[in-house]
């Protein structure tokens, strides 16, 4: 699966990129048909505490799943986004099972 990490107006270190990639790879256990993921990391200048924003768009055949969360660190924001995407995957998978 192709994972692209984009850090907006700063340079993400390799440890953070590896952390994000490993979290996204774990999502494949819920739906093995994932094509790729686009990750956007931003700093919110308006909020001093909790100013790290993580957005992830998952590419799955037939649809795109998206989640965005804000937290104190990029790791925490990523964990929150992954939890939201996990719920979306389970919900979509449940709907697909009912369709058959």
Phi and psi in radians as a Rosetta constraint file:
Dihedral C 1 N 2 CA 2 C 2 CIRCULARHARMONIC -1.518 0.35
Dihedral N 2 CA 2 C 2 N 3 CIRCULARHARMONIC 2.169 0.35
Dihedral C 2 N 3 CA 3 C 3 CIRCULARHARMONIC -2.111 0.35
Dihedral N 3 CA 3 C 3 N 4 CIRCULARHARMONIC 2.091 0.35
Dihedral C 3 N 4 CA 4 C 4 CIRCULARHARMONIC -1.937 0.35
Dihedral N 4 CA 4 C 4 N 5 CIRCULARHARMONIC 2.156 0.35
Dihedral C 4 N 5 CA 5 C 5 CIRCULARHARMONIC -1.898 0.35
Dihedral N 5 CA 5 C 5 N 6 CIRCULARHARMONIC 2.141 0.35
Dihedral C 5 N 6 CA 6 C 6 CIRCULARHARMONIC -2.025 0.35
Dihedral N 6 CA 6 C 6 N 7 CIRCULARHARMONIC 2.119 0.35
Dihedral C 6 N 7 CA 7 C 7 CIRCULARHARMONIC -1.839 0.35
Dihedral N 7 CA 7 C 7 N 8 CIRCULARHARMONIC 2.122 0.35
Dihedral C 7 N 8 CA 8 C 8 CIRCULARHARMONIC -1.569 0.35
Dihedral N 8 CA 8 C 8 N 9 CIRCULARHARMONIC 2.093 0.35
Dihedral C 8 N 9 CA 9 C 9 CIRCULARHARMONIC 1.121 0.35
Dihedral N 9 CA 9 C 9 N 10 CIRCULARHARMONIC 0.398 0.35
Dihedral C 9 N 10 CA 10 C 10 CIRCULARHARMONIC -2.799 0.35
Dihedral N 10 CA 10 C 10 N 11 CIRCULARHARMONIC 2.937 0.35
Dihedral C 10 N 11 CA 11 C 11 CIRCULARHARMONIC -1.855 0.35
Dihedral N 11 CA 11 C 11 N 12 CIRCULARHARMONIC 2.022 0.35
Dihedral C 11 N 12 CA 12 C 12 CIRCULARHARMONIC -1.344 0.35
Dihedral N 12 CA 12 C 12 N 13 CIRCULARHARMONIC 2.358 0.35
Dihedral C 12 N 13 CA 13 C 13 CIRCULARHARMONIC -1.335 0.35
Dihedral N 13 CA 13 C 13 N 14 CIRCULARHARMONIC 2.827 0.35
Dihedral C 13 N 14 CA 14 C 14 CIRCULARHARMONIC -1.145 0.35
Dihedral N 14 CA 14 C 14 N 15 CIRCULARHARMONIC -0.517 0.35
Dihedral C 14 N 15 CA 15 C 15 CIRCULARHARMONIC -1.115 0.35
Dihedral N 15 CA 15 C 15 N 16 CIRCULARHARMONIC -0.743 0.35
Dihedral C 15 N 16 CA 16 C 16 CIRCULARHARMONIC -1.151 0.35
Dihedral N 16 CA 16 C 16 N 17 CIRCULARHARMONIC -0.737 0.35
Dihedral C 16 N 17 CA 17 C 17 CIRCULARHARMONIC -1.095 0.35
Dihedral N 17 CA 17 C 17 N 18 CIRCULARHARMONIC -0.763 0.35
Dihedral C 17 N 18 CA 18 C 18 CIRCULARHARMONIC -1.102 0.35
Dihedral N 18 CA 18 C 18 N 19 CIRCULARHARMONIC -0.687 0.35
Dihedral C 18 N 19 CA 19 C 19 CIRCULARHARMONIC -1.040 0.35
Dihedral N 19 CA 19 C 19 N 20 CIRCULARHARMONIC -0.824 0.35
Dihedral C 19 N 20 CA 20 C 20 CIRCULARHARMONIC -1.131 0.35
Dihedral N 20 CA 20 C 20 N 21 CIRCULARHARMONIC -0.781 0.35
Dihedral C 20 N 21 CA 21 C 21 CIRCULARHARMONIC -1.071 0.35
Dihedral N 21 CA 21 C 21 N 22 CIRCULARHARMONIC -0.704 0.35
Dihedral C 21 N 22 CA 22 C 22 CIRCULARHARMONIC -1.168 0.35
Dihedral N 22 CA 22 C 22 N 23 CIRCULARHARMONIC -0.661 0.35
Dihedral C 22 N 23 CA 23 C 23 CIRCULARHARMONIC -1.133 0.35
Dihedral N 23 CA 23 C 23 N 24 CIRCULARHARMONIC -0.721 0.35
Dihedral C 23 N 24 CA 24 C 24 CIRCULARHARMONIC -1.204 0.35
Dihedral N 24 CA 24 C 24 N 25 CIRCULARHARMONIC -0.673 0.35
Dihedral C 24 N 25 CA 25 C 25 CIRCULARHARMONIC -1.053 0.35
Dihedral N 25 CA 25 C 25 N 26 CIRCULARHARMONIC -0.614 0.35
Dihedral C 25 N 26 CA 26 C 26 CIRCULARHARMONIC -1.156 0.35
Dihedral N 26 CA 26 C 26 N 27 CIRCULARHARMONIC -0.416 0.35
Dihedral C 26 N 27 CA 27 C 27 CIRCULARHARMONIC -1.174 0.35
Dihedral N 27 CA 27 C 27 N 28 CIRCULARHARMONIC -0.373 0.35
Dihedral C 27 N 28 CA 28 C 28 CIRCULARHARMONIC -1.141 0.35
Dihedral N 28 CA 28 C 28 N 29 CIRCULARHARMONIC -0.331 0.35
Dihedral C 28 N 29 CA 29 C 29 CIRCULARHARMONIC -1.208 0.35
Dihedral N 29 CA 29 C 29 N 30 CIRCULARHARMONIC -0.351 0.35
Dihedral C 29 N 30 CA 30 C 30 CIRCULARHARMONIC -1.567 0.35
Dihedral N 30 CA 30 C 30 N 31 CIRCULARHARMONIC -0.544 0.35
Dihedral C 30 N 31 CA 31 C 31 CIRCULARHARMONIC -2.642 0.35
Dihedral N 31 CA 31 C 31 N 32 CIRCULARHARMONIC 1.843 0.35
Dihedral C 31 N 32 CA 32 C 32 CIRCULARHARMONIC -1.368 0.35
Dihedral N 32 CA 32 C 32 N 33 CIRCULARHARMONIC -0.016 0.35
Dihedral C 32 N 33 CA 33 C 33 CIRCULARHARMONIC -1.605 0.35
Dihedral N 33 CA 33 C 33 N 34 CIRCULARHARMONIC 0.142 0.35
Dihedral C 33 N 34 CA 34 C 34 CIRCULARHARMONIC -1.092 0.35
Dihedral N 34 CA 34 C 34 N 35 CIRCULARHARMONIC 2.365 0.35
Dihedral C 34 N 35 CA 35 C 35 CIRCULARHARMONIC -1.574 0.35
Dihedral N 35 CA 35 C 35 N 36 CIRCULARHARMONIC -0.777 0.35
Dihedral C 35 N 36 CA 36 C 36 CIRCULARHARMONIC -3.016 0.35
Dihedral N 36 CA 36 C 36 N 37 CIRCULARHARMONIC -3.117 0.35
Dihedral C 36 N 37 CA 37 C 37 CIRCULARHARMONIC -2.559 0.35
Dihedral N 37 CA 37 C 37 N 38 CIRCULARHARMONIC 2.490 0.35
Dihedral C 37 N 38 CA 38 C 38 CIRCULARHARMONIC -1.995 0.35
Dihedral N 38 CA 38 C 38 N 39 CIRCULARHARMONIC 2.170 0.35
Dihedral C 38 N 39 CA 39 C 39 CIRCULARHARMONIC -2.044 0.35
Dihedral N 39 CA 39 C 39 N 40 CIRCULARHARMONIC 2.281 0.35
Dihedral C 39 N 40 CA 40 C 40 CIRCULARHARMONIC -2.119 0.35
Dihedral N 40 CA 40 C 40 N 41 CIRCULARHARMONIC 2.201 0.35
Dihedral C 40 N 41 CA 41 C 41 CIRCULARHARMONIC -1.982 0.35
Dihedral N 41 CA 41 C 41 N 42 CIRCULARHARMONIC 2.247 0.35
Dihedral C 41 N 42 CA 42 C 42 CIRCULARHARMONIC -2.351 0.35
Dihedral N 42 CA 42 C 42 N 43 CIRCULARHARMONIC 2.744 0.35
Dihedral C 42 N 43 CA 43 C 43 CIRCULARHARMONIC -1.883 0.35
Dihedral N 43 CA 43 C 43 N 44 CIRCULARHARMONIC 2.248 0.35
Dihedral C 43 N 44 CA 44 C 44 CIRCULARHARMONIC -1.617 0.35
Dihedral N 44 CA 44 C 44 N 45 CIRCULARHARMONIC 2.011 0.35
Dihedral C 44 N 45 CA 45 C 45 CIRCULARHARMONIC -1.341 0.35
Dihedral N 45 CA 45 C 45 N 46 CIRCULARHARMONIC -0.311 0.35
Dihedral C 45 N 46 CA 46 C 46 CIRCULARHARMONIC -1.369 0.35
Dihedral N 46 CA 46 C 46 N 47 CIRCULARHARMONIC -0.466 0.35
Dihedral C 46 N 47 CA 47 C 47 CIRCULARHARMONIC -2.027 0.35
Dihedral N 47 CA 47 C 47 N 48 CIRCULARHARMONIC 1.972 0.35
Dihedral C 47 N 48 CA 48 C 48 CIRCULARHARMONIC -1.262 0.35
Dihedral N 48 CA 48 C 48 N 49 CIRCULARHARMONIC -0.741 0.35
Dihedral C 48 N 49 CA 49 C 49 CIRCULARHARMONIC -1.691 0.35
Dihedral N 49 CA 49 C 49 N 50 CIRCULARHARMONIC 2.216 0.35
Dihedral C 49 N 50 CA 50 C 50 CIRCULARHARMONIC 1.313 0.35
Dihedral N 50 CA 50 C 50 N 51 CIRCULARHARMONIC 0.757 0.35
Dihedral C 50 N 51 CA 51 C 51 CIRCULARHARMONIC -1.693 0.35
Dihedral N 51 CA 51 C 51 N 52 CIRCULARHARMONIC 0.195 0.35
Dihedral C 51 N 52 CA 52 C 52 CIRCULARHARMONIC -1.695 0.35
Dihedral N 52 CA 52 C 52 N 53 CIRCULARHARMONIC 2.194 0.35
Dihedral C 52 N 53 CA 53 C 53 CIRCULARHARMONIC -2.040 0.35
Dihedral N 53 CA 53 C 53 N 54 CIRCULARHARMONIC 2.279 0.35
Dihedral C 53 N 54 CA 54 C 54 CIRCULARHARMONIC -2.097 0.35
Dihedral N 54 CA 54 C 54 N 55 CIRCULARHARMONIC 2.279 0.35
Dihedral C 54 N 55 CA 55 C 55 CIRCULARHARMONIC -2.194 0.35
Dihedral N 55 CA 55 C 55 N 56 CIRCULARHARMONIC 2.335 0.35
Dihedral C 55 N 56 CA 56 C 56 CIRCULARHARMONIC -2.290 0.35
Dihedral N 56 CA 56 C 56 N 57 CIRCULARHARMONIC 2.284 0.35
Dihedral C 56 N 57 CA 57 C 57 CIRCULARHARMONIC -2.000 0.35
Dihedral N 57 CA 57 C 57 N 58 CIRCULARHARMONIC 2.033 0.35
Dihedral C 57 N 58 CA 58 C 58 CIRCULARHARMONIC -1.638 0.35
Dihedral N 58 CA 58 C 58 N 59 CIRCULARHARMONIC 2.340 0.35
Dihedral C 58 N 59 CA 59 C 59 CIRCULARHARMONIC -1.789 0.35
Dihedral N 59 CA 59 C 59 N 60 CIRCULARHARMONIC 1.967 0.35
Dihedral C 59 N 60 CA 60 C 60 CIRCULARHARMONIC -2.130 0.35
Dihedral N 60 CA 60 C 60 N 61 CIRCULARHARMONIC 2.475 0.35
Dihedral C 60 N 61 CA 61 C 61 CIRCULARHARMONIC -0.914 0.35
Dihedral N 61 CA 61 C 61 N 62 CIRCULARHARMONIC 2.174 0.35
Dihedral C 61 N 62 CA 62 C 62 CIRCULARHARMONIC 1.598 0.35
Dihedral N 62 CA 62 C 62 N 63 CIRCULARHARMONIC -0.214 0.35
Dihedral C 62 N 63 CA 63 C 63 CIRCULARHARMONIC -2.853 0.35
Dihedral N 63 CA 63 C 63 N 64 CIRCULARHARMONIC 2.899 0.35
Dihedral C 63 N 64 CA 64 C 64 CIRCULARHARMONIC -2.120 0.35
Dihedral N 64 CA 64 C 64 N 65 CIRCULARHARMONIC 2.440 0.35
Dihedral C 64 N 65 CA 65 C 65 CIRCULARHARMONIC -1.986 0.35
Dihedral N 65 CA 65 C 65 N 66 CIRCULARHARMONIC 2.442 0.35
Dihedral C 65 N 66 CA 66 C 66 CIRCULARHARMONIC -2.394 0.35
Dihedral N 66 CA 66 C 66 N 67 CIRCULARHARMONIC 2.456 0.35
Dihedral C 66 N 67 CA 67 C 67 CIRCULARHARMONIC -2.569 0.35
Dihedral N 67 CA 67 C 67 N 68 CIRCULARHARMONIC 2.596 0.35
Dihedral C 67 N 68 CA 68 C 68 CIRCULARHARMONIC -2.461 0.35
Dihedral N 68 CA 68 C 68 N 69 CIRCULARHARMONIC 2.290 0.35
Dihedral C 68 N 69 CA 69 C 69 CIRCULARHARMONIC -2.446 0.35
Dihedral N 69 CA 69 C 69 N 70 CIRCULARHARMONIC 2.714 0.35
Dihedral C 69 N 70 CA 70 C 70 CIRCULARHARMONIC -2.180 0.35
Dihedral N 70 CA 70 C 70 N 71 CIRCULARHARMONIC 2.404 0.35
Dihedral C 70 N 71 CA 71 C 71 CIRCULARHARMONIC -2.698 0.35
Dihedral N 71 CA 71 C 71 N 72 CIRCULARHARMONIC -3.064 0.35
Dihedral C 71 N 72 CA 72 C 72 CIRCULARHARMONIC -1.278 0.35
Dihedral N 72 CA 72 C 72 N 73 CIRCULARHARMONIC -0.607 0.35
Dihedral C 72 N 73 CA 73 C 73 CIRCULARHARMONIC -2.258 0.35
Dihedral N 73 CA 73 C 73 N 74 CIRCULARHARMONIC 2.794 0.35
Dihedral C 73 N 74 CA 74 C 74 CIRCULARHARMONIC -1.157 0.35
Dihedral N 74 CA 74 C 74 N 75 CIRCULARHARMONIC -0.581 0.35
Dihedral C 74 N 75 CA 75 C 75 CIRCULARHARMONIC -1.116 0.35
Dihedral N 75 CA 75 C 75 N 76 CIRCULARHARMONIC -0.780 0.35
Dihedral C 75 N 76 CA 76 C 76 CIRCULARHARMONIC -1.150 0.35
Dihedral N 76 CA 76 C 76 N 77 CIRCULARHARMONIC -0.755 0.35
Dihedral C 76 N 77 CA 77 C 77 CIRCULARHARMONIC -1.085 0.35
Dihedral N 77 CA 77 C 77 N 78 CIRCULARHARMONIC -0.692 0.35
Dihedral C 77 N 78 CA 78 C 78 CIRCULARHARMONIC -1.117 0.35
Dihedral N 78 CA 78 C 78 N 79 CIRCULARHARMONIC -0.766 0.35
Dihedral C 78 N 79 CA 79 C 79 CIRCULARHARMONIC -1.022 0.35
Dihedral N 79 CA 79 C 79 N 80 CIRCULARHARMONIC -0.740 0.35
Dihedral C 79 N 80 CA 80 C 80 CIRCULARHARMONIC -1.132 0.35
Dihedral N 80 CA 80 C 80 N 81 CIRCULARHARMONIC -0.721 0.35
Dihedral C 80 N 81 CA 81 C 81 CIRCULARHARMONIC -1.150 0.35
Dihedral N 81 CA 81 C 81 N 82 CIRCULARHARMONIC -0.748 0.35
Dihedral C 81 N 82 CA 82 C 82 CIRCULARHARMONIC -1.080 0.35
Dihedral N 82 CA 82 C 82 N 83 CIRCULARHARMONIC -0.720 0.35
Dihedral C 82 N 83 CA 83 C 83 CIRCULARHARMONIC -1.069 0.35
Dihedral N 83 CA 83 C 83 N 84 CIRCULARHARMONIC -0.748 0.35
Dihedral C 83 N 84 CA 84 C 84 CIRCULARHARMONIC -1.118 0.35
Dihedral N 84 CA 84 C 84 N 85 CIRCULARHARMONIC -0.741 0.35
Dihedral C 84 N 85 CA 85 C 85 CIRCULARHARMONIC -1.184 0.35
Dihedral N 85 CA 85 C 85 N 86 CIRCULARHARMONIC -0.626 0.35
Dihedral C 85 N 86 CA 86 C 86 CIRCULARHARMONIC -1.055 0.35
Dihedral N 86 CA 86 C 86 N 87 CIRCULARHARMONIC -0.751 0.35
Dihedral C 86 N 87 CA 87 C 87 CIRCULARHARMONIC -1.111 0.35
Dihedral N 87 CA 87 C 87 N 88 CIRCULARHARMONIC -0.714 0.35
Dihedral C 87 N 88 CA 88 C 88 CIRCULARHARMONIC -1.116 0.35
Dihedral N 88 CA 88 C 88 N 89 CIRCULARHARMONIC -0.720 0.35
Dihedral C 88 N 89 CA 89 C 89 CIRCULARHARMONIC -1.123 0.35
Dihedral N 89 CA 89 C 89 N 90 CIRCULARHARMONIC -0.801 0.35
Dihedral C 89 N 90 CA 90 C 90 CIRCULARHARMONIC -1.096 0.35
Dihedral N 90 CA 90 C 90 N 91 CIRCULARHARMONIC -0.696 0.35
Dihedral C 90 N 91 CA 91 C 91 CIRCULARHARMONIC -1.141 0.35
Dihedral N 91 CA 91 C 91 N 92 CIRCULARHARMONIC -0.791 0.35
Dihedral C 91 N 92 CA 92 C 92 CIRCULARHARMONIC -1.145 0.35
Dihedral N 92 CA 92 C 92 N 93 CIRCULARHARMONIC -0.674 0.35
Dihedral C 92 N 93 CA 93 C 93 CIRCULARHARMONIC -1.149 0.35
Dihedral N 93 CA 93 C 93 N 94 CIRCULARHARMONIC -0.655 0.35
Dihedral C 93 N 94 CA 94 C 94 CIRCULARHARMONIC -1.118 0.35
Dihedral N 94 CA 94 C 94 N 95 CIRCULARHARMONIC -0.694 0.35
Dihedral C 94 N 95 CA 95 C 95 CIRCULARHARMONIC -1.184 0.35
Dihedral N 95 CA 95 C 95 N 96 CIRCULARHARMONIC -0.665 0.35
Dihedral C 95 N 96 CA 96 C 96 CIRCULARHARMONIC -1.134 0.35
Dihedral N 96 CA 96 C 96 N 97 CIRCULARHARMONIC -0.683 0.35
Dihedral C 96 N 97 CA 97 C 97 CIRCULARHARMONIC -1.152 0.35
Dihedral N 97 CA 97 C 97 N 98 CIRCULARHARMONIC -0.623 0.35
Dihedral C 97 N 98 CA 98 C 98 CIRCULARHARMONIC -1.252 0.35
Dihedral N 98 CA 98 C 98 N 99 CIRCULARHARMONIC -0.481 0.35
Dihedral C 98 N 99 CA 99 C 99 CIRCULARHARMONIC -1.244 0.35
Dihedral N 99 CA 99 C 99 N 100 CIRCULARHARMONIC -0.404 0.35
